[in-house]
Amino acid sequence: MKIGIAADHAGFEQKATLIGLLKDAGAEVVDYGAFAYDAADDYPDVIVPLGEAIARGEVQKGIAVCGSGVGVSVAANKIPGVRAALITESYSAHQGVEHDDMNLLCLGGRVIGPMLMWEIIQAYLKANYDGGERFQRRLDKVIALEKKN
């Protein structure tokens, strides 16, 4: 699986650790930045390249890290084709994929530790969209909202 990853300054250290863990687990990882620590960078600038890659199908799933995870989640959901959520536990990590076809996992580098982060990521990556009638009906409504706006 090809995974995209991005982080601002508040998730920069975690991103490096996560890239190593992902590669050790056999994932192909594409780093969308930030490529150097810059305390003055802005999360929208690092999430846009990853979000656009997800929307174009260049990566199957994405992971984004900022201080709380809220900023990257808010910004990513403005990109058509991206379904991002801030996740803080493993149930929602897999349920968000299975029921809602979530394709971008957002994490808070300042609010959860590396072990929990890795547990959440594993649940997210192992999950597949269910595609059942009720889930697809709901997803179609979300996509219609996106197209309307």
SVG drawing of the C-alpha trace seen along z (x, -y; Angstrom):
<svg xmlns="http://www.w3.org/2000/svg" viewBox="-29 -32 44 37">
<polyline fill="none" stroke="black" stroke-width="0.4" points="0.0,0.0 1.2,-3.5 0.8,-5.9 1.3,-9.6 2.4,-11.5 2.7,-15.2 3.4,-17.2 3.9,-20.7 6.5,-21.8 4.4,-20.4 4.4,-16.9 7.7,-17.0 9.6,-14.7 6.7,-12.2 6.6,-12.1 10.1,-10.9 9.4,-8.1 6.2,-7.1 7.9,-6.9 10.4,-4.5 7.7,-2.3 5.6,-2.4 8.6,-1.3 9.5,1.4 5.9,2.7 6.3,2.9 4.4,-0.2 5.6,-2.4 5.7,-5.9 5.6,-9.2 6.7,-12.2 4.8,-15.4 6.6,-17.6 7.5,-19.5 11.0,-18.6 12.8,-20.7 11.8,-21.9 10.4,-25.4 8.6,-26.7 6.8,-29.3 5.3,-27.0 1.6,-26.7 -0.4,-23.4 -2.4,-24.3 0.8,-24.5 1.8,-21.0 -1.6,-19.4 -2.5,-20.6 0.1,-18.6 -0.9,-15.4 -4.6,-16.1 -4.3,-16.7 -2.3,-13.5 -5.1,-11.5 -7.7,-13.1 -5.8,-12.2 -5.3,-8.6 -1.5,-8.9 -1.6,-7.4 -4.3,-5.1 -4.3,-6.6 -2.8,-9.5 -1.5,-10.4 -1.2,-14.0 0.2,-15.3 0.0,-18.7 -0.1,-19.8 -3.6,-18.8 -4.6,-17.2 -7.5,-19.7 -5.8,-22.1 -4.8,-19.5 -8.2,-17.9 -10.1,-21.2 -7.8,-22.2 -7.8,-18.7 -11.6,-18.5 -11.7,-21.6 -10.0,-19.5 -12.5,-17.7 -12.1,-14.0 -10.5,-14.0 -12.3,-12.5 -10.2,-13.4 -10.8,-12.9 -8.9,-13.6 -8.6,-10.3 -7.5,-9.6 -8.3,-5.9 -8.2,-2.8 -11.9,-2.0 -12.6,-5.2 -9.5,-4.6 -10.9,-1.5 -14.6,-2.4 -13.9,-5.7 -12.5,-3.7 -15.1,-0.8 -18.2,-3.0 -17.1,-6.4 -14.3,-5.6 -12.0,-7.9 -8.8,-8.4 -6.8,-10.7 -5.9,-10.0 -5.2,-13.2 -3.2,-12.9 -2.2,-15.3 1.6,-15.2 1.3,-17.2 -1.7,-15.2 -1.0,-11.5 2.2,-9.5 4.0,-7.5 2.7,-4.1 -0.9,-5.1 -0.2,-6.9 1.2,-3.6 -1.7,-1.6 -4.2,-4.0 -2.2,-3.9 -2.2,-0.1 -6.0,0.0 -6.5,-2.6 -4.2,-0.9 -5.7,2.6 -9.3,1.4 -11.2,1.5 -14.3,-0.3 -17.4,1.9 -19.3,0.6 -22.6,1.9 -25.8,0.2 -26.3,-2.0 -22.6,-3.1 -22.6,-3.9 -25.9,-5.8 -24.4,-8.0 -21.1,-8.4 -23.0,-9.4 -24.7,-12.1 -21.4,-13.5 -20.0,-13.5 -23.1,-15.3 -22.6,-18.0 -19.0,-18.4 -20.1,-18.8 -22.8,-21.2 -20.3,-23.5"/>
</svg>
